[in-house]
Amino acid sequence: MKKFFVLLAIGAYMTSAMSAHATHENWKQNFEKVSDEYFDQVYFHYGPTNGTLTGYHQYDAQLEDYSRQNIDAEIADLKVFEKRVAAIHPDAAAADFVPRSDREIVLANIRSQLLTLETIRPWEKNADVYSSTCAGGAFALMERKFASPDERLRSLIAREKQMPALLGEARVNLKNPPRIFTEIAIEQLPDIIGFFEHDVPLAFADAKDPALKAEFVQSNAAVITALNGYLGWLKTDLLAESNGDFRIGAETFSKKLEYDEMVDLPLDKLLEIGWADLRKNQAHFNQVAKELEPDKTPRAVLNGLGEDHPAPDQLLNTFRATFDGLISFIRARHIVTIPSDVRPIVEETPAFMRATTFASMDTPGPFETHATEAYFNVTLPDPSLKPEEVEGYMHSFNVGTVISTAVHEAYPGHYIQFLWLPQAPSRVRKLLGANTDIEGWAHYCEQMMLDEGYGQPGAGAKNERESKFLRLGQLQEALLRDARVIVGIEMHTGRMSFDEAVELFQKEGYQSKETATVEAKRGAGDPTYLYYTLGKLEIMKLRADVKKKQGAAFSLEEFHDNFLKQGFPPIKIVREAMLGDDSPAL
C-alpha cells in the first residue's frame, strides 16, 4: 500500500510539473506572438525609416506620417498593446529570465512612446522633426547598398512623394514651439536642402532605368521646393510664434528615465551623483594638469591641450590611424573579444546631422543581411566659420579627446557592441535598447582602457607627456558627460536657463564656448542625456560586484564578453542576468 501511495505521489508531482511546464511554454509563446505583432503592427508600421535601418526592407517605400489622425491612431494602437503585454503574467519562479525581462523591456518601450506622443509632444513642438525625417528617410536608402541602385531609387521616389505632405503637416501641428527648437531647425535646413540638391542625386548616379531617373528628377525637385518653402515659413512665421517652453518638467523627466533606462532614483539623488562625479573628475584633471605643467593653472593647461589638435583636413585620417594600436592593445591585454577583423569606415558626418553631434557610430541594423558596413562619422568644422571659430571648434578634437572618441565610437565602444549584437538572446534584445547600456558602455570604455594601461608610453602614447594629455582628454570627456547630468535635470526642471547651461559646460565641464553651445542645444531636445555618466557608473558598480562575487576567478575579458552578449537592455536587467539578484544598479 505504501508503494502505491509513493507512486501516486510521484505521478501527481509529474502531472503538476508537466502542467507547469505547459503553462510556462504557453506564456512564452503568447509573449513572443504579442511582441512580434507589436513590432510589425506598431513599432515599424509607424516608424518605417527605422524598419529600413533595421534591415526590414518591406518598409522602404513608406515614410513617417505625422498627421494628427495618424498620431492618434498610433496612440490608440500603443494603448491596445500596453494592455495586451501587461496582461501576460509569467510565473517569476518558473519563467525563463530572458522572456520575462523582455516583457518588461517591451512594456517600458510602449509606455515611453506614449509619454513622448501624449506628453512631450515633439510633433507639436519641434520643427526639426519634420525636415530631419525627410533627410533621414532618404539617407537610410542611400547609405548602404542593400539592393540595386534602381531598386533603392524606386523606394526613394516613393518616399520623396510623401515628403511635401509631411512638411505640410508641420504647419498644421506646430503650435507655439520653443524658440530654440525652431532655431535649430532653421540652422539645419540649409544643409538638408543641400543634401537633397547634391548628395542624394550623386548617391544614385549609377541608376540605369531612364524613366526612373526622370521620375526622380521631378520628385527630388518637389522635395527641394517644399523644404525651401518650409525654411521660409519657419523664418517668417513660426519663429515669431516660437515662445513655448522646451522643459519637460520633473514628473515627465522621472517617468522618461524609468521607462527608457529602468532608473527610478529621485532627481535630487541623481544630481548629487552627477556633482560628486564631476568634482572627482575635476580633482583628477587638476592633479594631472599640475603634474604636466606645475607653473600653470588647470585652465591654462586645458587651453594648451585644446591647441594640440590635427588640422581639420587631417582629422579623418587621424581617427583612422588610431585603430591599429587600439585593436592590438585590446587583444594583447585580453580586454574583450573582437568578433570580426572588419573595420568601420571613417567618413564625414552627413550634413543634416552636423548641428548637434561631433562624432557618431552608424552601424547596420541587426537584420540587415546585404549591406553590413559600419560608418564612423566625424563632424568637420563648417567652412563658413571664421578662423578663430574653427580653432575653438577643433579644441574638441585635441590629442586626448581624439583617442577617447575613437575608443567610445569604435574600439572597444559602439562598434564592438555592434559586432556582439548577433549573440543577443532574443529579437527584443536586438531591437530595443537602453542608452545607459549603449552609451554607458562606450563612455565606460574611455576610462577603462586608460585604467588598464592604454595610453602609457609605448602603448598609445609616444612619451609620458603625451600619456598625461591622453588622461586629460579622457577626463575632459568625462566632465562633459557629468555636466550633461546637471544641465539635463536643472534645465528641464526649470532651475537653469539655456545661457546658464552654456556657462556650466564651460566653467564646470571644461569645454570651449562652441562645444558648450552645441551641448546646451542638445540638452534642450534630449533631456535625459545624463545616460552616459549614469550608465558608466552602473557598469563600474556591476563590475565591482561581479569581481567581489567571483574573487580570484574574475576575468575582465569574460566580464566584458558576458556583458555584451546580453544585447542592450537596461543595466538593471544585465545585473540580474550576471549576478542572479535584483540588487541596486547604483
N, C-alpha and C positions, 0 to 999 in steps of 0.2 A: 504493500500500500504506500509505503514511504517513497519507493522508487517512482510510483505513479504520480505522486504529488510533485516530485522533483522534475519529472518530465513535463508535467503540466505547467509548472512554473517557468521552465526553460522555453516551452512553446509560447507561453504568454509573453515572455520577455522578447523573444524573436519577432512575434507578431507586432508588438509595440515598437520595436526598433525598426522593423520594415515599414511600419506606418509612418514613423517619424521621418525616416529616410525619404519616403514618397512625398510627405508634406514638404520636406526641405527642398527636394528636387522641383516640386510644383511652384514654390515661391520663387526659386531661382529662375525657372523658365518664364514665369509670369513677369518678373522684373526685367529680364533680358528682352522679352517681347515688348513691354511697355517702353523701355528706354530706347529700343531700336525705333519704335514708332515716334517717339519724341524727336529723335534726331532727324528722321525722314520727313515727318509731317510739320514740324515746327522749327527746329534749330536751323536746318539748312533751307527749308522752304522759305523762311523769312530772311535768311542770310545767304543767298546764293553765291555771292563772291567768296564767302568763307568755304562754301562747297567746292568751288574751283580750286582754291588754295589747299584744301584738304586732299584733293585728288579724286573727288567725285564729279566727273565731267558731264553728268547729266544736267548739271545746273549752269553750264557755261553760257547759255543763251539768255539766262534770266538776270535781272538786276533788282536790287532792293527797291521796295515800293514804300515810300513814306507818306502816302496819302493817309488822311485821318481814318478813313474806312479800313485800310489795311492794318494800321496800328491798332485800332480797336479789335480787329479780328485776331491779331497776334495775342493781345492781352487776354481775350476770351479763350483762345486755344491753350495759352500758358496756364490759365486757371484750371482748365479741364485736366491737364496733365499733372498739375500740382496735386490735385485730389487723387488721381489715379496712382501716382507714385507714393503719396503719403498713405494710401490705403493698403499698401503692401507691407505686412508686418513680419519680418523674419524673426525666427527664434534666435535671440542673441547667443544662446548657449550652443545651438546646433549649427547655425548658419556659417557658411564659409566667409572668411573675413573679406575677401575681395568683393564679392557681390553685395555683401552687407554694407561695406563702406562706399561702394559705387552708388548705392541707393542714396546715401547721404549727399554725395557729390552732385548727382543729377537734381535732387530736390533743391539743393542750395543754388545751383545754376538757374533753375526755373525762377526761384524767388529773387535772385539778383536781377534777372532780366525784367521781372515785373516791377521791381524797385526802380530800375532805370527808366522804363517806359511810363510808369504812372507817377513817380515822384520826382526823379531827377530831370526827366523830360528833355534830353538833348535835342530831340526832333523839334522842339518848340523854342529852344534857346540858342542853339549853336549852328550858325550858318555854314561853318566849315564841314559839318556832317554831310551836307548835300554835294558840295563841289568835290570833296575828297572821296566820296562814294563813287562819283563818276571816274575819277582818276584811278582809284583802287580797282574798280571793275574792269577797266581797260588793262591796267598793269598786270593783273592776275592772268590775263590771256597772252600777254606779251613775254613775260619774264622767262618762262620755261617752255621749251619746245616739246610739249607733251603730245602734240598732233601736228599734222602738216600745216604750213602757213595758210593754205586756203581754208582748211577746216577751222582753224582758230580765228581767221579773219571773218568767216561766216558768223561765228559766235559773237565776235566783237561788233559787227554791224548790228546784230540783233540787240545787243546791249546798248549801243550808241543810239539806236532809235528810241530807246526808253529814257535817255538822259534829259532831253529838253523838258519832258513832262515831270521828271524828278525835280529839276530845278524850279519848275513852275509850282510844285507842291510846297517848296520852301517859302514862297511868297505868301502862301495861304497859312502855313503853320507857324512861322516865326513871329513871336509876339513879345515885344519889349525884352529882347535878349540882353545879356551882359555886354557892355561895350568891348571888353577885352576879347570876347569870342568873335564879335564882328570884325574887330581889327585884325585878329589872326587870320580869319577867312580872307579879308582884303589883302593881307600880306602874302598869302599863299597862292591866291588866284592867278597872278601873272605867270608864275611858274607852272601852274596847272594848264593854263591856256597854251603856254609854250610847249608843254609836254604833248598836247594834242596836235599842235602845229608841226612839231619836228620829230619828237621821239616815236610817237605812235606810227606815223607813215613809214619811218625808217625801219621799224621793227617788222613790218610786213612787206618790205621791198621784194622779198622772194616769192610772194604770192603769184600764181600763174594765171588764174581764171580772169580774163579781161572784164567780163560782166560783173564779177565780184569786186574787182578793183574799182570799177566805175561807180558801183553802188557805195563802196566805202568812201570815195571822194565826197559823195553827197552827204552820207551820214556823219562823217567826221566834220565837214564844214558846218553842218547844222549844230553839232555839239559846240564847236568853237564860237559860233554866233550866240548860242544860248549862254555859254559861260561869260562871254563879253557883256551880254545884257545883264546877267546876274551880278557881275562885278560893278557895273554901272548902278544897278539898283541898290546894292549894298552901300555904295558911296553916297548916293544922292538921297536915298530914302531911309534905309534901315539903320544906318549909323546914327542918324539924328534921333531915332526912336529907340536906341540901344541904351536904356537906362536901368536894365534889370540887374539882379544880383546873381553872381556866379556861385555863391556859397551854398552848400547843400545842407548845412546845419548839423548839430551834434548827433541828433537821433538818426538821421539818414546815414551819416558817416559811420556810426556804430553798426547799423544794420548791414551796410555795404561790406564792412570788414568781416562781419560774421558770415555773410553769405559767400563772399569771394575767397576768404582766407581761413574761415573757421577760427577766427580770433575774437574772443569776447571780453578782453580786458577793458576796463574803463579808460576813456580817452586821457584822463589826467595821469593814469598809471603809464600809459604809452608815452606821454610827454616826458615823464620822469625818466623812462628808459632811454628815450631819444637824447635828452640833455645829458644824461650820465655818459652815454657812449660818445657823444660829441666832445665833452670835456676830457674824457680819457684819450681820445684820438688827438685832440689839440695838445695835450700834455706830451704825448709821444712825438708829435710833429715838432713841437718846440724843442724837445730834448735832442732829436736827430739834427735839427737845424743848428742848434748850438754846437754840437759836435762837428758839424760841417764847416760852419762859419762863426767862430766864437765871438767875433767882434761885431756881428750884425744882428739885427732883430730878426725874429722868425719871419716877419712880413717882408723884410728886405731879402732874406734867403728865398722866400717864396717867389718874389719878383724875379730873382736870378734863375730860379728853376723854370719859371714860365718862359724866360728868354731862350732856354736851351731846347729848341724845337726844330724839326726839319723844315725846309722850305715848303710852301704849300704844294708846289708841283712835284715834290718828292714824298708826299705824305702816304700815298697808296703803297709805293714801293717800300717805305719804312715799315708799314704794317706787315707786308708780305715777308719781309726779312726776319720777322720775329718767330715765324713758325718752326724753323729747324731747331732752334735752341729750346723752345718750349716742349716740343714733342720728344726730343732726346732726354730732357730732364724728367719728364713725366714717366717715361719708360725706365730710365735708369734708377729712379728713386721709388718706383712702384707706387705712384700716386693714384692712378686709376687706369683701368683697362681702356685702350683706344680701339674700338671695334673695327675701324677701317683706316686705310692709308690715304684715302681720297681727301683732298684738302678743300676748304671753302674758297670761292672766287672773290677776291677783293675788288670792289668797284665803288664808284661814286654813288652816294645816296640819290635815289630818284628825286626829281625836282619837287614833287608835291609833298615830300616828307621832310624837307630841309628845315622848316621853321622851328621845329621843336625837338630835333634829335641831332646829336653829334656823331653817333655810330650805332649800328644795329646789325643783328644777325638774322638773315631771312632764309629759312630752311624750307625744303619742300614739305608738303603735307604728309601725314602718316600713311595715307592710302594712295599716294602718287607713285605710279609704277614705271612711268616712262621718262620723265624729266626730273632727275634726282639731284640736280646741282644745288648747292647752298651758297648764298651770297653774303659776304661781309661788307656791309655798306658803311662808307665813311663820308661825312659831310665836309666838303671843301669850303673855304670862305667864299662868300658871294663876290663875284667880280666887281660889283658896284661899290663895295666897301672902300673907304679911304685907307691909305697905307697904315695909319696908326690904328684903325679899326681892325684891319687884317692882323696886325701884330697882337692886339688884345685877344682876338679870336684864337689865334694859333697858340696862345699860352695854355689853352686847354689840351693841346697835343704836345706837351713837353715830354722829355725823355722818360720821365716816370709814368705819366698817365698813358703814354703810348703802350707801355708794357701792361699796365693794369687793364687797359681797354682790350688789348689782344687776348689777355687771359680771360677776361669777362666774356667777350663775344665768341672766342674760338677755343683755345686750349688752356685749361680743361673746362671752359664755361659752356655757353649755349650750344656750340657746335657738338661738343661731346654729349651733351644731353640729347641732341637730335640723333646721334649715332646709336644711342642706347634705346631710343623710343620703340623700335620693333620688339623689344623684350618686355614692354609693358604688359601687364597681365590681362587686360580687357579692352574692349572697344571704348568704353567710357574713359579709361585712363589714357587712351591715345588721343581722345578728342577734347577732353575738359581738363584744365589745369589751374592751379593756384599760383599767383605771381610770387607769393612768399617762397614757393618751391622753385619756380622758374628763375626769377631774378635773384631770389635769396641765394640759390646755388652759385650763380655766376659771380655775385658780389662776395660771397664767402671764399670763392676760389682766389680772388685777388689777394686777400690776406694769407690764406692757407699756403699758396705757392711760395711766398716770401718766407713765411714761418718755417717751411720745410727746406729752405736753403736756396731757392731760385733767387737770382739777383745778387748772389755773392760773387766776388772776383773769380772769373773763370767759369761761372755758371750763370750767364745772362748779363754780367757786368764786366767792364774792362778792368776796373780798379775799385778801391774802397770808396772813393769819392762818388763814382757813378752808382755804386751799390746803395749809398745813402740817398742819392737822388731818387732811385727807384722806390725806396721805402717812403720818401716824402711824397712821391707821386701816388702811391697806394693810399697813404693817409689822407691826401687831398681828396681823392675819390671817396674815401670813407666819410670824410667831413661833408662832402656834397650830399651823400645819402643821409647822413644824420640830420642835416639841415632840412631835407625833404620831410622827415618825420615831423619836425616842429612846424614848418611852414604849412604842410598839408592840414594838420589839425587846427592850428591857430587861424589860418586864413578862412577855413570853411566853418569854423565856429564863431566867426565874427570878431575875433580878438586881434587880428592883424590885417593891415591893408596890403594891397599889391606892392606899393612902394616900400613898405616896411619889410615885405618878403624879399624883395631885391636886396635891400640893405643887409638883411640877416645872412643871405647867401654870401655876400661879400665879406662882412665882418666876422661872422662865426663859422661860415663854411669855407673860408679862404678861397673864394672864387673871384674871377675878374667880373667887371660890371656886365660885359657882354654875355658871359655864361650865366650870371645871376639873373639877367632879364629873361633869357630863354627858359631857365628853370622855374621862375615865377609864373611865366605864361603856361608852362606845362602843368604846374600845380593847380592853376585855376580850373583846368579841364580834367585833370586826373587826380582827384582829391586824395586817394589812398596810395599815392606813390611812395609812402613810407615802407612798402613791402620789401624794398631792397634790404634795408637795415634790419627790419623785423625778421625776415627770412634768414638772413645771415646769422643773427643771434639765436634763432631757433635751431638752426643746423649745428651751431657750435655747442649748444646745450645738449642736443641729441648725441653728438659725437662723444662728449664728456660722459654722458650717461651710459652709452654703449661700452665705452672704454672701461668705465668703473665696473660694469657687469661682467665683462669678458676678461679683465685683468691682463695677464701676460699673453693671452691668446689673441689680443686685439691686433688687427691689421688695418692700417689706414686704407690700403687699396681695396680690401674686402668691404670695409665700411662704405667707401665711395661707390663701389660696384653695387652693393645691396641697396644703397640709397637710390641710385639712378634707375635701377630696374623696376622701381615702383611706378614709373610714369611721373606725372606732375601733380599728384594730389596735395592738399594742404598738409603741412608738416605734422599736424595733429594725427592724421591718418598714417603717415610714414612712421611716426613714433610707435604707434600701436603695432604696425607690421614688424618693426625691427626690435622692439622691446617687449612686446606682448602685454602692454598695460596702457592705461589712459592717463599717465602722469602728465603734469602741465608742460606745455611746449616752451614756456618762458618762465 
